Amino acid sequence: MNQILSLAMFEIKKVFRNRRSWIMMFLMPVLFTFIFGGLSTGGSSQTPLAIVDLDDSKLSKWLGHQIAADESLDIRPMERSAADTALHNKKIAGILEIPQGYEAALIAKQKVDVTFRHGPDLAIAKAIRGTVEDVTARAAVQVQAAMTWSQLGGGGDWQARFDTLTAKAETPLITVEAQTVTQNGLAKRMEYKSERSIGFTIMFVMMSLLTVTGTILEARKTGVWYRLLASPSSRLQVMSGYLLAFFLIGWIQFAILMGLSSLLFGVIWGDWIAQIVLVSALLICVVGLGLLIAGIVKTQEQQGAIGSIVIISTCMLGGVYWPLDIVSETMQKIANFVPQTWAMEGFTELIARGGTLADIGLQVGVLLAFGAAFLFAGITRVKFE
């Protein structure tokens, strides 16, 4: 046991004596979270749209007011030429154009369309079209209702009737309060910055351990590996010492990043017992993956190149960079075959839904299965001669 601990402590000290390791292990994850986590929180979260009212009537103005009521949209009244220029220069995301004769067409029960022009990269274009279609449909119904009321009521201005109907329609009779219920009471949905902090923690821990597991390749190159095998220590003790060192290095990095994320980004990690089990399962999986890659390649440079490709691509699939619910169903199914997916699901369960160890049994089990497969394949490829 002393040989295992001595070898593990030697490798741990060697890693943390290197100042460049601190940059990769601690500075980069925090920096990436600041940059990419702040993309969704910095500045306005509204989508800027120009509205061009060519009709300039009571109904066209009401339509613009109703569309502007959507809190996710930043509606800016503009002239057509100014709106075209702003869209070309990407100052706005799109243009809603109310055609001339809009009010007359509604009164005459004729179909009339509001034009929506936007760039190909507007992700919420479909939602905006739905909002506009809903408002225009309400306008048509309320105009006809106001005119019918005016005729049956002995005449009068249909516009006054329209105002009355509008006021009645905008008075909520029933409201719905949405709450997320967890084992520990009510909880908010996990914030974007928290998600990115967890994701980048996973990614950089994987990258760091990938570099650390390359120590075996370095030891073979420098002859240290053969001197260790020639010592009184058995092969099992040598391999156990390296694996323990890799595992502890990963835990030191993860623990420090957890503390920094709590301090800087307000991440509440939840049940600590469950977190310890989940992180340990993830680290076993990552150590096994690094050992497998080290057993396939011949040099540290090859391991760095191949390992980076593997980690970045699987992080993309596993929801580290973005939520998986925005990708296709096919990609979501493929994501089940990478460990990052199960790690992110486990952390989401603990942080966003207040879960406990019992709630992440599946995720921990899958990560341990990945780890066992990687470790078995990696150890069998280690050359002891």
BELLINVEN-V924405 format. One record per residue. N is the residue number from 1. SS is DSSP state (~ for helix, > for strand, _ for the rest). PHI is phi in radians with two decimals (none if undefined). NEAR is the number of other ideal C-beta (glycine too) atoms within 8 Angstrom. Layout:
# BELLINVEN-V924405
n=N ss=SS phi=PHI near=NEAR
n=N ss=SS phi=PHI near=NEAR
This chain:
# BELLINVEN-V924405
n=1 ss=_ phi=none near=4
n=2 ss=~ phi=-1.11 near=5
n=3 ss=~ phi=-1.11 near=11
n=4 ss=~ phi=-1.11 near=11
n=5 ss=~ phi=-1.16 near=10
n=6 ss=~ phi=-1.10 near=9
n=7 ss=~ phi=-1.14 near=15
n=8 ss=~ phi=-1.12 near=13
n=9 ss=~ phi=-1.14 near=9
n=10 ss=~ phi=-1.08 near=9
n=11 ss=~ phi=-1.18 near=15
n=12 ss=~ phi=-1.12 near=12
n=13 ss=~ phi=-1.10 near=8
n=14 ss=~ phi=-1.10 near=9
n=15 ss=~ phi=-1.17 near=10
n=16 ss=~ phi=-1.44 near=9
n=17 ss=~ phi=-1.34 near=5
n=18 ss=_ phi=-1.47 near=8
n=19 ss=~ phi=-1.17 near=5
n=20 ss=~ phi=-1.14 near=6
n=21 ss=~ phi=-1.12 near=11
n=22 ss=~ phi=-1.14 near=10
n=23 ss=~ phi=-1.12 near=9
n=24 ss=~ phi=-1.19 near=11
n=25 ss=~ phi=-1.43 near=13
n=26 ss=~ phi=-2.19 near=11
n=27 ss=~ phi=-1.22 near=9
n=28 ss=~ phi=-1.09 near=10
n=29 ss=~ phi=-1.04 near=14
n=30 ss=~ phi=-1.16 near=11
n=31 ss=~ phi=-1.10 near=8
n=32 ss=~ phi=-1.10 near=11
n=33 ss=~ phi=-1.16 near=15
n=34 ss=~ phi=-1.04 near=8
n=35 ss=~ phi=-1.27 near=8
n=36 ss=~ phi=-1.43 near=9
n=37 ss=~ phi=-1.22 near=13
n=38 ss=_ phi=-1.47 near=9
n=39 ss=_ phi=-1.11 near=7
n=40 ss=_ phi=-1.60 near=8
n=41 ss=_ phi=-1.91 near=8
n=42 ss=_ phi=-1.41 near=5
n=43 ss=_ phi=1.31 near=3
n=44 ss=_ phi=-1.37 near=5
n=45 ss=_ phi=-1.64 near=6
n=46 ss=_ phi=-1.49 near=8
n=47 ss=> phi=-1.61 near=11
n=48 ss=> phi=-1.33 near=10
n=49 ss=> phi=-2.30 near=14
n=50 ss=> phi=-1.66 near=16
n=51 ss=> phi=-2.08 near=15
n=52 ss=> phi=-1.89 near=13
n=53 ss=> phi=-1.74 near=10
n=54 ss=_ phi=-1.44 near=11
n=55 ss=_ phi=-1.55 near=12
n=56 ss=_ phi=0.89 near=6
n=57 ss=_ phi=-2.09 near=8
n=58 ss=~ phi=-1.04 near=8
n=59 ss=~ phi=-1.24 near=12
n=60 ss=~ phi=-1.18 near=14
n=61 ss=~ phi=-1.20 near=10
n=62 ss=~ phi=-1.11 near=10
n=63 ss=~ phi=-1.06 near=14
n=64 ss=~ phi=-1.07 near=14
n=65 ss=~ phi=-1.14 near=8
n=66 ss=~ phi=-1.19 near=10
n=67 ss=~ phi=-1.16 near=14
n=68 ss=~ phi=-1.16 near=9
n=69 ss=_ phi=-1.20 near=6
n=70 ss=_ phi=-1.22 near=7
n=71 ss=_ phi=-1.18 near=5
n=72 ss=_ phi=-1.47 near=7
n=73 ss=> phi=-1.98 near=12
n=74 ss=> phi=-1.94 near=8
n=75 ss=> phi=-1.49 near=11
n=76 ss=> phi=-2.19 near=9
n=77 ss=> phi=-1.09 near=8
n=78 ss=_ phi=-2.53 near=11
n=79 ss=_ phi=-1.33 near=6
n=80 ss=~ phi=-1.04 near=9
n=81 ss=~ phi=-1.12 near=6
n=82 ss=~ phi=-1.15 near=9
n=83 ss=~ phi=-1.16 near=14
n=84 ss=~ phi=-1.06 near=9
n=85 ss=~ phi=-1.13 near=8
n=86 ss=~ phi=-1.12 near=11
n=87 ss=~ phi=-1.19 near=15
n=88 ss=~ phi=-1.10 near=6
n=89 ss=_ phi=-1.55 near=6
n=90 ss=_ phi=1.07 near=6
n=91 ss=_ phi=-1.39 near=6
n=92 ss=_ phi=-2.26 near=12
n=93 ss=_ phi=-1.58 near=8
n=94 ss=> phi=-3.06 near=15
n=95 ss=> phi=-2.26 near=16
n=96 ss=> phi=-1.79 near=15
n=97 ss=> phi=-2.02 near=13
n=98 ss=> phi=-1.56 near=13
n=99 ss=_ phi=-1.28 near=11
n=100 ss=_ phi=-1.15 near=5
n=101 ss=_ phi=1.49 near=8
n=102 ss=~ phi=-1.07 near=16
n=103 ss=~ phi=-1.13 near=11
n=104 ss=~ phi=-1.07 near=7
n=105 ss=~ phi=-1.16 near=10
n=106 ss=~ phi=-1.14 near=13
n=107 ss=~ phi=-1.11 near=8
n=108 ss=_ phi=-1.48 near=6
n=109 ss=_ phi=1.04 near=5
n=110 ss=_ phi=-1.79 near=6
n=111 ss=_ phi=-1.29 near=4
n=112 ss=_ phi=-2.47 near=10
n=113 ss=_ phi=-1.96 near=5
n=114 ss=_ phi=-1.62 near=12
n=115 ss=> phi=-1.41 near=8
n=116 ss=> phi=-2.17 near=12
n=117 ss=> phi=-1.93 near=7
n=118 ss=> phi=-2.73 near=10
n=119 ss=_ phi=-1.38 near=8
n=120 ss=_ phi=-1.24 near=3
n=121 ss=_ phi=-1.71 near=4
n=122 ss=_ phi=-1.41 near=11
n=123 ss=_ phi=-1.23 near=4
n=124 ss=_ phi=-1.77 near=8
n=125 ss=~ phi=-1.03 near=10
n=126 ss=~ phi=-1.11 near=6
n=127 ss=~ phi=-1.16 near=7
n=128 ss=~ phi=-1.15 near=15
n=129 ss=~ phi=-1.04 near=9
n=130 ss=~ phi=-1.10 near=8
n=131 ss=~ phi=-1.10 near=11
n=132 ss=~ phi=-1.13 near=12
n=133 ss=~ phi=-1.11 near=8
n=134 ss=~ phi=-1.13 near=8
n=135 ss=~ phi=-1.18 near=11
n=136 ss=~ phi=-1.14 near=11
n=137 ss=~ phi=-1.15 near=8
n=138 ss=~ phi=-1.14 near=10
n=139 ss=~ phi=-1.07 near=13
n=140 ss=~ phi=-1.09 near=9
n=141 ss=~ phi=-1.14 near=8
n=142 ss=~ phi=-1.25 near=12
n=143 ss=~ phi=-1.13 near=13
n=144 ss=~ phi=-1.15 near=9
n=145 ss=~ phi=-1.14 near=10
n=146 ss=~ phi=-1.14 near=14
n=147 ss=~ phi=-1.19 near=11
n=148 ss=~ phi=-1.13 near=8
n=149 ss=~ phi=-1.08 near=11
n=150 ss=~ phi=-1.10 near=12
n=151 ss=~ phi=-1.22 near=7
n=152 ss=~ phi=-1.30 near=6
n=153 ss=_ phi=-1.57 near=8
n=154 ss=_ phi=1.55 near=4
n=155 ss=_ phi=1.65 near=5
n=156 ss=_ phi=1.84 near=8
n=157 ss=_ phi=-1.36 near=6
n=158 ss=~ phi=-1.14 near=11
n=159 ss=~ phi=-1.17 near=8
n=160 ss=~ phi=-1.16 near=8
n=161 ss=~ phi=-1.11 near=15
n=162 ss=~ phi=-1.08 near=12
n=163 ss=~ phi=-1.07 near=8
n=164 ss=~ phi=-1.13 near=9
n=165 ss=~ phi=-1.11 near=12
n=166 ss=~ phi=-1.10 near=10
n=167 ss=~ phi=-1.08 near=8
n=168 ss=~ phi=-1.17 near=7
n=169 ss=~ phi=-1.18 near=8
n=170 ss=_ phi=-1.54 near=6
n=171 ss=_ phi=-1.59 near=6
n=172 ss=_ phi=-1.26 near=5
n=173 ss=_ phi=-1.58 near=3
n=174 ss=_ phi=-2.28 near=4
n=175 ss=_ phi=-2.08 near=4
n=176 ss=_ phi=-2.12 near=4
n=177 ss=_ phi=-1.79 near=4
n=178 ss=_ phi=-1.56 near=4
n=179 ss=_ phi=-2.37 near=5
n=180 ss=_ phi=-1.72 near=10
n=181 ss=> phi=-1.81 near=6
n=182 ss=> phi=-2.16 near=10
n=183 ss=_ phi=-1.08 near=7
n=184 ss=_ phi=-1.75 near=5
n=185 ss=> phi=1.89 near=6
n=186 ss=> phi=-1.50 near=6
n=187 ss=_ phi=-2.47 near=11
n=188 ss=_ phi=-1.45 near=5
n=189 ss=_ phi=-1.19 near=6
n=190 ss=_ phi=-1.04 near=8
n=191 ss=_ phi=-1.21 near=8
n=192 ss=~ phi=-1.05 near=8
n=193 ss=~ phi=-1.15 near=12
n=194 ss=~ phi=-1.14 near=13
n=195 ss=~ phi=-1.03 near=11
n=196 ss=~ phi=-1.21 near=12
n=197 ss=~ phi=-1.08 near=14
n=198 ss=~ phi=-1.15 near=13
n=199 ss=~ phi=-1.05 near=13
n=200 ss=~ phi=-1.25 near=13
n=201 ss=~ phi=-1.07 near=13
n=202 ss=~ phi=-1.06 near=14
n=203 ss=~ phi=-1.10 near=14
n=204 ss=~ phi=-1.33 near=15
n=205 ss=~ phi=-1.13 near=16
n=206 ss=~ phi=-1.11 near=12
n=207 ss=~ phi=-1.13 near=12
n=208 ss=~ phi=-1.14 near=14
n=209 ss=~ phi=-1.18 near=15
n=210 ss=~ phi=-1.09 near=17
n=211 ss=~ phi=-1.16 near=11
n=212 ss=~ phi=-1.16 near=13
n=213 ss=~ phi=-1.16 near=14
n=214 ss=_ phi=-1.21 near=13
n=215 ss=~ phi=-1.01 near=10
n=216 ss=~ phi=-1.10 near=12
n=217 ss=~ phi=-1.13 near=13
n=218 ss=~ phi=-1.14 near=10
n=219 ss=~ phi=-1.12 near=10
n=220 ss=~ phi=-1.18 near=10
n=221 ss=~ phi=-1.19 near=7
n=222 ss=~ phi=-1.53 near=7
n=223 ss=_ phi=1.62 near=7
n=224 ss=~ phi=-1.09 near=8
n=225 ss=~ phi=-1.01 near=10
n=226 ss=~ phi=-1.28 near=8
n=227 ss=~ phi=-1.16 near=8
n=228 ss=~ phi=-1.15 near=11
n=229 ss=~ phi=-1.22 near=9
n=230 ss=~ phi=-1.47 near=5
n=231 ss=_ phi=-1.36 near=6
n=232 ss=_ phi=-1.10 near=3
n=233 ss=_ phi=-1.22 near=9
n=234 ss=_ phi=-1.38 near=5
n=235 ss=~ phi=-1.06 near=7
n=236 ss=~ phi=-1.09 near=6
n=237 ss=~ phi=-1.17 near=11
n=238 ss=~ phi=-1.09 near=13
n=239 ss=~ phi=-1.14 near=10
n=240 ss=~ phi=-1.12 near=9
n=241 ss=~ phi=-1.10 near=16
n=242 ss=~ phi=-1.14 near=13
n=243 ss=~ phi=-1.11 near=11
n=244 ss=~ phi=-1.11 near=11
n=245 ss=~ phi=-1.09 near=15
n=246 ss=~ phi=-1.06 near=15
n=247 ss=~ phi=-1.12 near=12
n=248 ss=~ phi=-1.20 near=10
n=249 ss=~ phi=-1.06 near=14
n=250 ss=~ phi=-1.07 near=14
n=251 ss=~ phi=-1.20 near=11
n=252 ss=~ phi=-1.07 near=10
n=253 ss=~ phi=-1.11 near=13
n=254 ss=~ phi=-1.12 near=12
n=255 ss=~ phi=-1.11 near=8
n=256 ss=~ phi=-1.14 near=10
n=257 ss=~ phi=-1.17 near=14
n=258 ss=~ phi=-1.10 near=12
n=259 ss=~ phi=-1.15 near=8
n=260 ss=~ phi=-1.14 near=10
n=261 ss=~ phi=-1.15 near=14
n=262 ss=~ phi=-1.16 near=11
n=263 ss=~ phi=-1.29 near=6
n=264 ss=~ phi=-1.56 near=9
n=265 ss=~ phi=-2.04 near=11
n=266 ss=_ phi=1.24 near=7
n=267 ss=_ phi=-1.29 near=11
n=268 ss=_ phi=-1.80 near=6
n=269 ss=_ phi=-1.39 near=9
n=270 ss=_ phi=1.48 near=10
n=271 ss=_ phi=-0.99 near=10
n=272 ss=~ phi=-1.27 near=7
n=273 ss=~ phi=-1.11 near=8
n=274 ss=~ phi=-1.13 near=14
n=275 ss=~ phi=-1.12 near=12
n=276 ss=~ phi=-1.08 near=8
n=277 ss=~ phi=-1.16 near=11
n=278 ss=~ phi=-1.14 near=16
n=279 ss=~ phi=-1.10 near=10
n=280 ss=~ phi=-1.09 near=10
n=281 ss=~ phi=-1.10 near=13
n=282 ss=~ phi=-1.13 near=13
n=283 ss=~ phi=-1.17 near=14
n=284 ss=~ phi=-1.06 near=13
n=285 ss=~ phi=-1.12 near=14
n=286 ss=~ phi=-1.20 near=14
n=287 ss=~ phi=-1.06 near=17
n=288 ss=~ phi=-1.09 near=17
n=289 ss=~ phi=-1.12 near=15
n=290 ss=~ phi=-1.10 near=16
n=291 ss=~ phi=-1.15 near=17
n=292 ss=~ phi=-1.10 near=13
n=293 ss=~ phi=-1.13 near=15
n=294 ss=~ phi=-1.10 near=14
n=295 ss=~ phi=-1.38 near=11
n=296 ss=~ phi=-1.56 near=7
n=297 ss=_ phi=-1.51 near=9
n=298 ss=_ phi=-1.94 near=4
n=299 ss=_ phi=-2.30 near=8
n=300 ss=~ phi=-1.13 near=9
n=301 ss=~ phi=-1.11 near=6
n=302 ss=~ phi=-1.12 near=9
n=303 ss=~ phi=-1.13 near=15
n=304 ss=~ phi=-1.10 near=11
n=305 ss=~ phi=-1.20 near=8
n=306 ss=~ phi=-1.19 near=11
n=307 ss=~ phi=-1.10 near=12
n=308 ss=~ phi=-1.09 near=10
n=309 ss=~ phi=-1.09 near=8
n=310 ss=~ phi=-1.10 near=10
n=311 ss=~ phi=-1.19 near=12
n=312 ss=~ phi=-1.11 near=9
n=313 ss=~ phi=-1.16 near=8
n=314 ss=~ phi=-1.26 near=11
n=315 ss=~ phi=-1.16 near=14
n=316 ss=~ phi=-1.08 near=8
n=317 ss=~ phi=-1.23 near=12
n=318 ss=_ phi=-1.55 near=14
n=319 ss=_ phi=1.42 near=12
n=320 ss=_ phi=-1.29 near=11
n=321 ss=_ phi=-1.57 near=7
n=322 ss=_ phi=-2.69 near=6
n=323 ss=_ phi=-1.11 near=6
n=324 ss=~ phi=-1.24 near=12
n=325 ss=~ phi=-1.29 near=5
n=326 ss=~ phi=-1.69 near=5
n=327 ss=_ phi=-1.75 near=8
n=328 ss=_ phi=-1.21 near=5
n=329 ss=~ phi=-1.10 near=5
n=330 ss=~ phi=-1.09 near=6
n=331 ss=~ phi=-1.16 near=10
n=332 ss=~ phi=-1.14 near=11
n=333 ss=~ phi=-1.21 near=7
n=334 ss=~ phi=-1.11 near=8
n=335 ss=~ phi=-1.08 near=13
n=336 ss=_ phi=-1.16 near=8
n=337 ss=_ phi=-1.71 near=4
n=338 ss=_ phi=-2.13 near=9
n=339 ss=~ phi=-1.15 near=14
n=340 ss=~ phi=-1.05 near=14
n=341 ss=~ phi=-1.04 near=13
n=342 ss=~ phi=-1.25 near=13
n=343 ss=~ phi=-1.14 near=14
n=344 ss=~ phi=-1.10 near=15
n=345 ss=~ phi=-1.10 near=9
n=346 ss=~ phi=-1.12 near=13
n=347 ss=~ phi=-1.14 near=10
n=348 ss=~ phi=-1.10 near=11
n=349 ss=~ phi=-1.08 near=12
n=350 ss=~ phi=-1.33 near=17
n=351 ss=~ phi=-1.52 near=13
n=352 ss=_ phi=-1.47 near=9
n=353 ss=_ phi=-1.98 near=12
n=354 ss=_ phi=1.10 near=11
n=355 ss=_ phi=-1.27 near=13
n=356 ss=_ phi=-2.12 near=10
n=357 ss=~ phi=-1.02 near=9
n=358 ss=~ phi=-1.13 near=6
n=359 ss=~ phi=-1.44 near=11
n=360 ss=~ phi=-2.00 near=15
n=361 ss=~ phi=-1.03 near=8
n=362 ss=~ phi=-1.12 near=7
n=363 ss=~ phi=-1.10 near=14
n=364 ss=~ phi=-1.12 near=12
n=365 ss=~ phi=-1.07 near=8
n=366 ss=~ phi=-1.16 near=10
n=367 ss=~ phi=-1.11 near=17
n=368 ss=~ phi=-1.15 near=11
n=369 ss=~ phi=-1.14 near=8
n=370 ss=~ phi=-1.00 near=13
n=371 ss=~ phi=-1.08 near=13
n=372 ss=~ phi=-1.10 near=9
n=373 ss=~ phi=-1.14 near=9
n=374 ss=~ phi=-1.12 near=14
n=375 ss=~ phi=-1.12 near=14
n=376 ss=~ phi=-1.08 near=9
n=377 ss=~ phi=-1.15 near=11
n=378 ss=~ phi=-1.23 near=16
n=379 ss=~ phi=-1.14 near=10
n=380 ss=~ phi=-1.16 near=7
n=381 ss=~ phi=-1.67 near=9
n=382 ss=_ phi=-1.25 near=11
n=383 ss=_ phi=-1.65 near=5
n=384 ss=_ phi=-1.72 near=5
n=385 ss=_ phi=-1.29 near=2
